[in-house]
Amino acid sequence: MKSITIFTESYPSGKGETFLKEELEHLEKRFDTVLIIPMGIGDADIIWHKGTRPEVKSGNTRIRTLLRKNWKLMLKIMKYEWRASHNTKYIFKPVHFFKMLVFSLKKSEQLHNEIPESSYLYSYWYANWALSISMLKNIYRPKAKWATRMHGYDVDVQQTSTGYYPFRKWNNQYLNTAIFISEYGRKLFKKDNVDFTGNLELAYLGIDERRMAPMPKGSAFIIVSCSSVLPVKRLDKMASILGYLSRRVLWLHFGDGPGFNLLLKHMAKLPDNIGFEAKGYVKNEDLLQYYLDNEVDLFINSSKLEGVPFSMIEAGAHGIPLAGFNICGIPELISKNMGVLMDEKISNKENADKLESFLISQLSRDRNYRENIRKEVVNKFAAKQNYNKLEKLIIEN
């Protein structure tokens, strides 16, 4: 009986991690039991996605008893991390970090009680679950195999709000395999974690073959973007770039977030030739249906930091040309025959000129060009090949 436990941030609840759906559909064919544990807020329930849940072991130990039994380990982790990082955050927030340790200690016991002994451990991010899993391995299951996906904010410290990954050097001792969604992330992690002795592997996200989106024919060019409305997504920069276009354009943005009202203000300042619509949050299946029902000339991303955005992979799989900056993992997706690779080092006006040249060329309305985009994306990010590789990395390393 092959078992896998998948640690997520919120999936299957919440709005995020929709790109895990296809991966999960593949993994559930390969494992007899599949457990999903979302971190959520506070304690997370274990979801038996596939297989019959056995009887849970005896109830959880009181936290005082756990602390008495493991106080040496707690002290060791704090000392180890302090010496490894020399990070002053421990001086100013000792209670905060101690609470993280206590939470993870409690969680590790719960995981041990409820997860099958033979289950492979697979965290979808190298973030909130990491300390609990490393404690699980240290205290209860030293032989367990742990693999983690690594995307963007869990690889590149620039993408964090704190500028620091708590307990990373400690966790690195227990991680068997780090699986990156971009070669950029793999190289960055290797540079920043020179003492890591586990496996560093590249396995792109996967997508099943998609139908071609309709060929655009209208007098206005349709440009679509899709992301959370956060500062790192730089939708203000996107608005500025699009504002320099002289052609008639309709810009549609899918996604919401704390900066949504500010996005509306930026849109309202656009010149008359740029129409706009902020769609807000839309379910993933509705967005994909939009691609099949509507004409789209270009999908654009203006993020400052990324992995390889799945939103761009999805658009490209429908044959929609792509535009994004030459940062992080985006050049691994956008080849010279797939749209526009904008330059981080030039002005918004100059990047707008690159976009305008592409639109004027009518390549976005060339069937062969769009079919080539679809083929390139589906070949490089083919679900079957990429998730077969992922399964092997989880099991064999």
RAJOZI-V360906 format. One record per residue. N is the residue number from 1. RES is the residue in one letter. PHI is phi as a letter, one per 20 degrees, with the letter a starting at -180 (* if undefined). Layout:
n=N res=RES phi=PHI
n=N res=RES phi=PHI
//
This chain:
n=1 res=M phi=*
n=2 res=K phi=e
n=3 res=S phi=c
n=4 res=I phi=c
n=5 res=T phi=d
n=6 res=I phi=d
n=7 res=F phi=e
n=8 res=T phi=d
n=9 res=E phi=e
n=10 res=S phi=b
n=11 res=Y phi=g
n=12 res=P phi=e
n=13 res=S phi=e
n=14 res=G phi=m
n=15 res=K phi=e
n=16 res=G phi=e
n=17 res=E phi=m
n=18 res=T phi=f
n=19 res=F phi=f
n=20 res=L phi=f
n=21 res=K phi=g
n=22 res=E phi=f
n=23 res=E phi=f
n=24 res=L phi=f
n=25 res=E phi=f
n=26 res=H phi=f
n=27 res=L phi=f
n=28 res=E phi=f
n=29 res=K phi=f
n=30 res=R phi=d
n=31 res=F phi=c
n=32 res=D phi=f
n=33 res=T phi=c
n=34 res=V phi=c
n=35 res=L phi=d
n=36 res=I phi=c
n=37 res=I phi=c
n=38 res=P phi=e
n=39 res=M phi=f
n=40 res=G phi=l
n=41 res=I phi=d
n=42 res=G phi=m
n=43 res=D phi=f
n=44 res=A phi=d
n=45 res=D phi=e
n=46 res=I phi=e
n=47 res=I phi=d
n=48 res=W phi=e
n=49 res=H phi=f
n=50 res=K phi=b
n=51 res=G phi=n
n=52 res=T phi=e
n=53 res=R phi=f
n=54 res=P phi=f
n=55 res=E phi=f
n=56 res=V phi=f
n=57 res=K phi=f
n=58 res=S phi=g
n=59 res=G phi=g
n=60 res=N phi=f
n=61 res=T phi=f
n=62 res=R phi=f
n=63 res=I phi=f
n=64 res=R phi=f
n=65 res=T phi=f
n=66 res=L phi=f
n=67 res=L phi=f
n=68 res=R phi=f
n=69 res=K phi=f
n=70 res=N phi=c
n=71 res=W phi=f
n=72 res=K phi=f
n=73 res=L phi=f
n=74 res=M phi=g
n=75 res=L phi=f
n=76 res=K phi=f
n=77 res=I phi=f
n=78 res=M phi=f
n=79 res=K phi=f
n=80 res=Y phi=g
n=81 res=E phi=f
n=82 res=W phi=f
n=83 res=R phi=f
n=84 res=A phi=f
n=85 res=S phi=d
n=86 res=H phi=l
n=87 res=N phi=e
n=88 res=T phi=f
n=89 res=K phi=g
n=90 res=Y phi=f
n=91 res=I phi=f
n=92 res=F phi=e
n=93 res=K phi=c
n=94 res=P phi=f
n=95 res=V phi=f
n=96 res=H phi=g
n=97 res=F phi=f
n=98 res=F phi=f
n=99 res=K phi=f
n=100 res=M phi=f
n=101 res=L phi=f
n=102 res=V phi=f
n=103 res=F phi=g
n=104 res=S phi=f
n=105 res=L phi=f
n=106 res=K phi=f
n=107 res=K phi=f
n=108 res=S phi=f
n=109 res=E phi=f
n=110 res=Q phi=f
n=111 res=L phi=f
n=112 res=H phi=f
n=113 res=N phi=f
n=114 res=E phi=d
n=115 res=I phi=e
n=116 res=P phi=g
n=117 res=E phi=g
n=118 res=S phi=e
n=119 res=S phi=f
n=120 res=Y phi=f
n=121 res=L phi=d
n=122 res=Y phi=c
n=123 res=S phi=e
n=124 res=Y phi=f
n=125 res=W phi=c
n=126 res=Y phi=e
n=127 res=A phi=b
n=128 res=N phi=f
n=129 res=W phi=e
n=130 res=A phi=g
n=131 res=L phi=f
n=132 res=S phi=f
n=133 res=I phi=f
n=134 res=S phi=f
n=135 res=M phi=f
n=136 res=L phi=g
n=137 res=K phi=f
n=138 res=N phi=f
n=139 res=I phi=e
n=140 res=Y phi=d
n=141 res=R phi=c
n=142 res=P phi=f
n=143 res=K phi=e
n=144 res=A phi=f
n=145 res=K phi=e
n=146 res=W phi=c
n=147 res=A phi=c
n=148 res=T phi=c
n=149 res=R phi=f
n=150 res=M phi=c
n=151 res=H phi=d
n=152 res=G phi=c
n=153 res=Y phi=f
n=154 res=D phi=e
n=155 res=V phi=d
n=156 res=D phi=e
n=157 res=V phi=f
n=158 res=Q phi=f
n=159 res=Q phi=e
n=160 res=T phi=e
n=161 res=S phi=e
n=162 res=T phi=e
n=163 res=G phi=m
n=164 res=Y phi=a
n=165 res=Y phi=d
n=166 res=P phi=g
n=167 res=F phi=m
n=168 res=R phi=f
n=169 res=K phi=f
n=170 res=W phi=f
n=171 res=N phi=f
n=172 res=N phi=g
n=173 res=Q phi=f
n=174 res=Y phi=d
n=175 res=L phi=e
n=176 res=N phi=e
n=177 res=T phi=b
n=178 res=A phi=d
n=179 res=I phi=d
n=180 res=F phi=e
n=181 res=I phi=e
n=182 res=S phi=b
n=183 res=E phi=f
n=184 res=Y phi=g
n=185 res=G phi=f
n=186 res=R phi=f
n=187 res=K phi=f
n=188 res=L phi=f
n=189 res=F phi=f
n=190 res=K phi=f
n=191 res=K phi=f
n=192 res=D phi=e
n=193 res=N phi=c
n=194 res=V phi=f
n=195 res=D phi=e
n=196 res=F phi=f
n=197 res=T phi=d
n=198 res=G phi=e
n=199 res=N phi=e
n=200 res=L phi=d
n=201 res=E phi=c
n=202 res=L phi=d
n=203 res=A phi=b
n=204 res=Y phi=f
n=205 res=L phi=f
n=206 res=G phi=c
n=207 res=I phi=b
n=208 res=D phi=f
n=209 res=E phi=f
n=210 res=R phi=d
n=211 res=R phi=f
n=212 res=M phi=f
n=213 res=A phi=f
n=214 res=P phi=f
n=215 res=M phi=f
n=216 res=P phi=f
n=217 res=K phi=c
n=218 res=G phi=f
n=219 res=S phi=f
n=220 res=A phi=d
n=221 res=F phi=e
n=222 res=I phi=d
n=223 res=I phi=d
n=224 res=V phi=d
n=225 res=S phi=c
n=226 res=C phi=b
n=227 res=S phi=a
n=228 res=S phi=f
n=229 res=V phi=e
n=230 res=L phi=c
n=231 res=P phi=g
n=232 res=V phi=f
n=233 res=K phi=f
n=234 res=R phi=l
n=235 res=L phi=f
n=236 res=D phi=f
n=237 res=K phi=f
n=238 res=M phi=g
n=239 res=A phi=f
n=240 res=S phi=f
n=241 res=I phi=f
n=242 res=L phi=f
n=243 res=G phi=f
n=244 res=Y phi=e
n=245 res=L phi=f
n=246 res=S phi=e
n=247 res=R phi=e
n=248 res=R phi=f
n=249 res=V phi=c
n=250 res=L phi=d
n=251 res=W phi=d
n=252 res=L phi=d
n=253 res=H phi=d
n=254 res=F phi=d
n=255 res=G phi=p
n=256 res=D phi=c
n=257 res=G phi=q
n=258 res=P phi=f
n=259 res=G phi=e
n=260 res=F phi=f
n=261 res=N phi=f
n=262 res=L phi=f
n=263 res=L phi=g
n=264 res=L phi=f
n=265 res=K phi=f
n=266 res=H phi=f
n=267 res=M phi=f
n=268 res=A phi=f
n=269 res=K phi=e
n=270 res=L phi=f
n=271 res=P phi=f
n=272 res=D phi=f
n=273 res=N phi=f
n=274 res=I phi=d
n=275 res=G phi=f
n=276 res=F phi=b
n=277 res=E phi=b
n=278 res=A phi=e
n=279 res=K phi=f
n=280 res=G phi=m
n=281 res=Y phi=f
n=282 res=V phi=c
n=283 res=K phi=g
n=284 res=N phi=g
n=285 res=E phi=f
n=286 res=D phi=f
n=287 res=L phi=f
n=288 res=L phi=f
n=289 res=Q phi=f
n=290 res=Y phi=g
n=291 res=Y phi=f
n=292 res=L phi=e
n=293 res=D phi=d
n=294 res=N phi=c
n=295 res=E phi=e
n=296 res=V phi=c
n=297 res=D phi=e
n=298 res=L phi=b
n=299 res=F phi=d
n=300 res=I phi=c
n=301 res=N phi=c
n=302 res=S phi=c
n=303 res=S phi=g
n=304 res=K phi=e
n=305 res=L phi=c
n=306 res=E phi=b
n=307 res=G phi=e
n=308 res=V phi=c
n=309 res=P phi=f
n=310 res=F phi=f
n=311 res=S phi=f
n=312 res=M phi=f
n=313 res=I phi=f
n=314 res=E phi=f
n=315 res=A phi=f
n=316 res=G phi=f
n=317 res=A phi=f
n=318 res=H phi=e
n=319 res=G phi=n
n=320 res=I phi=e
n=321 res=P phi=g
n=322 res=L phi=c
n=323 res=A phi=c
n=324 res=G phi=a
n=325 res=F phi=e
n=326 res=N phi=e
n=327 res=I phi=c
n=328 res=C phi=l
n=329 res=G phi=e
n=330 res=I phi=f
n=331 res=P phi=f
n=332 res=E phi=f
n=333 res=L phi=d
n=334 res=I phi=e
n=335 res=S phi=e
n=336 res=K phi=f
n=337 res=N phi=d
n=338 res=M phi=c
n=339 res=G phi=q
n=340 res=V phi=c
n=341 res=L phi=e
n=342 res=M phi=f
n=343 res=D phi=d
n=344 res=E phi=f
n=345 res=K phi=e
n=346 res=I phi=d
n=347 res=S phi=f
n=348 res=N phi=f
n=349 res=K phi=f
n=350 res=E phi=f
n=351 res=N phi=f
n=352 res=A phi=f
n=353 res=D phi=f
n=354 res=K phi=f
n=355 res=L phi=f
n=356 res=E phi=f
n=357 res=S phi=f
n=358 res=F phi=f
n=359 res=L phi=f
n=360 res=I phi=f
n=361 res=S phi=f
n=362 res=Q phi=m
n=363 res=L phi=f
n=364 res=S phi=f
n=365 res=R phi=d
n=366 res=D phi=d
n=367 res=R phi=f
n=368 res=N phi=f
n=369 res=Y phi=f
n=370 res=R phi=f
n=371 res=E phi=f
n=372 res=N phi=f
n=373 res=I phi=f
n=374 res=R phi=g
n=375 res=K phi=f
n=376 res=E phi=f
n=377 res=V phi=f
n=378 res=V phi=f
n=379 res=N phi=f
n=380 res=K phi=f
n=381 res=F phi=d
n=382 res=A phi=f
n=383 res=A phi=g
n=384 res=K phi=f
n=385 res=Q phi=f
n=386 res=N phi=f
n=387 res=Y phi=e
n=388 res=N phi=f
n=389 res=K phi=f
n=390 res=L phi=g
n=391 res=E phi=g
n=392 res=K phi=f
n=393 res=L phi=f
n=394 res=I phi=f
n=395 res=I phi=e
n=396 res=E phi=e
n=397 res=N phi=e
//
